[in-house]
């Protein structure tokens, strides 16, 4: 049986894991394979980054009591928002007629943000949200992203409700 992990180790693991997922998207899917991120992909990246930063702060802070629930609320907020965005993108991949053709308001908004100007390779949205260009084990990027958000949320809940190890 595996030894019980302390909550701050769990937070550190999911924080680094979320950042690793973003790095995979940018450095492999985008730069190596040439896949352009769509507006929904960029919003998911932001949700992964917010989740990861919150988890890393929680790992450093080692919260107890009420603070533990505050971190759980923030982590689940970011994971739920990311999962909702990923879920919408999954829907669009199966129902492309529901997607808007041309430049969407989301794309104009995201590309107008300072983040897109500061780091365009990470935050500039140029792809088609309904197009599936790459799969792994038969799952598209938004499907994999949805699974990752659900898993990260579940692990964050586990970190908050588990009994502290002695």
N, C-alpha and C positions, 0 to 999 in steps of 0.2 A: 504494500500500500504506500502511496506517496505521502511524504510528510506534509502536514498542514502548512499552507503559506500564510504569512501575516498579511493583513489588509494592505499595508503600504507596498509589499512586494507585488500583490495583485494589481494595485493601481499603477505601479511602475511598469509591469508587464503589459497591461492593456494600453497604457499611454504610449509606450514604445511600439507596440503592435499597430496601433492606429496610425502612427507616423510612418511605419514601415509600409502600410497599405497605400498611403499617399505617395511615398517614394516609388513604390512599384508602378503606380499609375503614371507618374510623371516620367520616370527614367526608363521604364520598359515599354509600357503601352503607348505612351505619347512620343517619346524621343526615339526609341528603338524601332517600334512598329509603325510609327507615323499616324496613330489614331488621334484625331482632334477631340478635345473635350467639349461636350455640349454644355449649355447653361445648367442643366440638372446635374451633370458630372461635377462642374465647378462648385455648385452649392453643396454637393455631397463631400467634396474635398474640404470645404470650409467646416462642415459639420464634423468630419473626422479630425480636423485640426483642433477645433474647439473641444471636442471630447478628449483628445489626447493631452492637450495642455491642462485641462481641468484634472485629468487623472494624474498627471505628473505633479501638479501642485498638491493634490491630495496625498500623493506618495511622500512628498517632502514635508507636508504639514502633519501627517499621521493623525487625522481627526478622531475624536472620540465624542460620545454623547450626541448632542444636537448637531454639531458640525459634520458628523458622519452622514446624517440624513440630508444636510444641505448639499454636500458633495454628491450624494446619490441622486438628489433631485436635479442638479445641474447635469450630471453625466447622463441620466435618463432623458432629460430634455434634449440634449444634443443628439443622442442615439435615436430618439423618437422622431425628431425632425429629419435626421438623415434617412431613417427607414421610410418615412412618409415620402420623401423626395425620390428615393430609390424605388419605392412601390409604384409611384406615379410613372416613373420612367419604364418600369417593367410593363405597366399597362400600355404605355405608348408603343413599346416594341411589339406587342401583340395586336395593337389597334392603331397602326400608323395613320389612319385617316383622321384620328382625333388630334394629331399633332398639327401645329400651324406651319405652313410653308413659308419660307423666307426668313427674315430676321425677326425674331420674337421680341416682345417687350422685355422678357427676362434677359435675353442676350444683350440688348441695348443697355439695360440697367447695369448688369455685371461688368460689361466692358467699359462702362463709364466710371466705375469705382476706382479709387486710387490704387487698390490692390492690383487691378488688371494692368495699370500703367507701371506700377512699381515692379511687378514680377509677372510679365505676360505669359511666360511658359507655364506658370502654375495656375493663374487665375483668369486668363483670357478665354472666353467661350466662343468657339467657332464651329463646333460639330453639330451633327444632326441627332437629336434626342431619340428618334425612333429607329435609327439604323443600328443593326448588330453586326459589327465587323470582326469580333473576336469572341471566342468561347473557351471555357475550361471545364472539362467534364460535362459538356453539354449545356453549361450555364453561361449566360451573358454577363457582362460586367455589371449592369444594374442588379441582376439577380444575385451575383456574388456579393455585391455591396450591401444589399438588403440582408442577406444572411449574416454578413460581418456585423452590421449594426445591431441585429437581434442578439447575436452572441456577445458582443461587447456590453450591451445592456444587461443581459443575464449575468455576466461575470461581475458587473458593477453591483447588481442587486445582491449577489452572493457575498461580495466583499463587505457589504453593509450589514447583512443580517446574520452572518455566520458568527459563531462564538469565537471570541479571541483565543488564540492558542497560548498556552502557558509556557 
